[in-house]
Amino acid sequence: MLTSGPVVIMQLPEELNVKEVDNFMQEIGPLLESNRPRVVLECSQVRSMESAGVEMLLRCLEEVLKRDGDLKLAALSPEAEVILELMRVERVFETFSTSEEAARSFNAIPADAIPQDAPWYSTLFGDLGALKQAS
Amino acid sequence: MVGAMVIVGAGSQVSEGDVGPDGGTAAECWDAWHGSIASISVLGCSTVTRTIESMRRAGFADISVLGTNVWNERAGTVSSEEQAWCIAAEELEMRREKNLDAVIIMRTGSYVECEWSSLIEQHRGYGAAVTRAFDREGALDIWVVDPCRFRAEENLPGALRAAKTAESAVGGYVNRLQGAGDLRRLASDMLSLRCRVRPNGTEVRPGLWMADGTQVARNARVVAPAYIGRGVKISDDCLITRCSNVEANSCVDFGTAIEDSSVLSDTYVGIGLDLSHSVVDGSEILNLNHEVRLRIGDPVVLRRDSTKVQHSQSVFEAKEMALSYRERQ
């Protein structure tokens, strides 16, 4: 059975240079190795980002996708937006205006939308059990 | 005989209460970044140089260029705009002694395509000591002064503002150059033939201008209107489009797309980038869509490609040109 943990929201540092990237990778590393990681990176503080920062984002995305998870970006600062556009990676990431919105998007089809006391196909085909008995 | 003094200002306009910066962040960013847009090369030549060329064509007898970091034959290197104005006041005195009947005092600032002869005619017709040029948006930093009737011992800009002036309308192209957006507009207007001035170079195809010594790779695409400056290198698979200009000695590396952007002189633009709605100068980028300015610390992405050229050089060029013209008189 597939399970997933909670959505983890992390704040990116103001400057994403080589040193900060190393520090951030140590922090996020264990999370990326979990089962179906669901990560939101909050980018509102980002003021500058070197290519090491962009590579780190792509590496994180690759790791979470390998483990059937996802990574989303939220609250992009104008600086972060300009850099992602400049480096042609803005389309690779799903972006949201707030972290809450990004976190909610992981449960886009909420579990309670499907009644738990009836099978999922009952809305499409009706009560198959009753139909079988009647036949 | 008519003389002229061009003061290369740091901000967009010297006037108080007329037309100031619009308060937009891009304009503020630009002032903090560059100081004087007028000395930046746009389509191969700064607006200061273009202004002086137009004055020369109009037959002005004595043209001097004054501004921060511009060398002056009497005062040495001028360190501030205030000092430039003080020297201008002294030069005005000298022109009185030379019996010039009119002196144009212009502060760049704005880029104005002015019919100088008609401005002088209007000034003579009004019979005022000072005539100030206006456009539809308000006052411009261009004054025509009768040196025999106008005196300003100390504060020349203050005296010009305070003087009772006649008003003369400028009908030609005006760009107030208040920020990076205006610089982009100037490049775009020149390429779209919305102003009189033409790019420095050869029109190799309709709307596509190239200066000497450009290297454009066979697989690169340059879509008109566009301008490629002197000594520029455009690598394979690049795309330059939508009124973009790449100024002298810059390099655009493999696969990069430049759209609706200006790459200023001596800038390296790295591999596989997507540069749009921006002005780039060395490692600094000012994005007009997001109104944000940032420095890219990564030299493989953006960097200054040469240390030998400064923006003030074009001001020096303008000064040299003015001096050589004065010598020829």
Boltz contact constraints between the chains, C-beta under 6 A:
constraints:
  - contact:
      token1: [A, 50]
      token2: [B, 297]
      max_distance: 6.0
  - contact:
      token1: [A, 50]
      token2: [B, 298]
      max_distance: 6.0
  - contact:
      token1: [A, 51]
      token2: [B, 298]
      max_distance: 6.0
  - contact:
      token1: [A, 51]
      token2: [B, 301]
      max_distance: 6.0
  - contact:
      token1: [A, 78]
      token2: [B, 290]
      max_distance: 6.0
  - contact:
      token1: [A, 78]
      token2: [B, 292]
      max_distance: 6.0
  - contact:
      token1: [A, 79]
      token2: [B, 292]
      max_distance: 6.0
  - contact:
      token1: [A, 79]
      token2: [B, 294]
      max_distance: 6.0
  - contact:
      token1: [A, 81]
      token2: [B, 290]
      max_distance: 6.0
  - contact:
      token1: [A, 82]
      token2: [B, 287]
      max_distance: 6.0
  - contact:
      token1: [A, 82]
      token2: [B, 290]
      max_distance: 6.0
  - contact:
      token1: [A, 82]
      token2: [B, 292]
      max_distance: 6.0
  - contact:
      token1: [A, 86]
      token2: [B, 273]
      max_distance: 6.0
  - contact:
      token1: [A, 88]
      token2: [B, 274]
      max_distance: 6.0
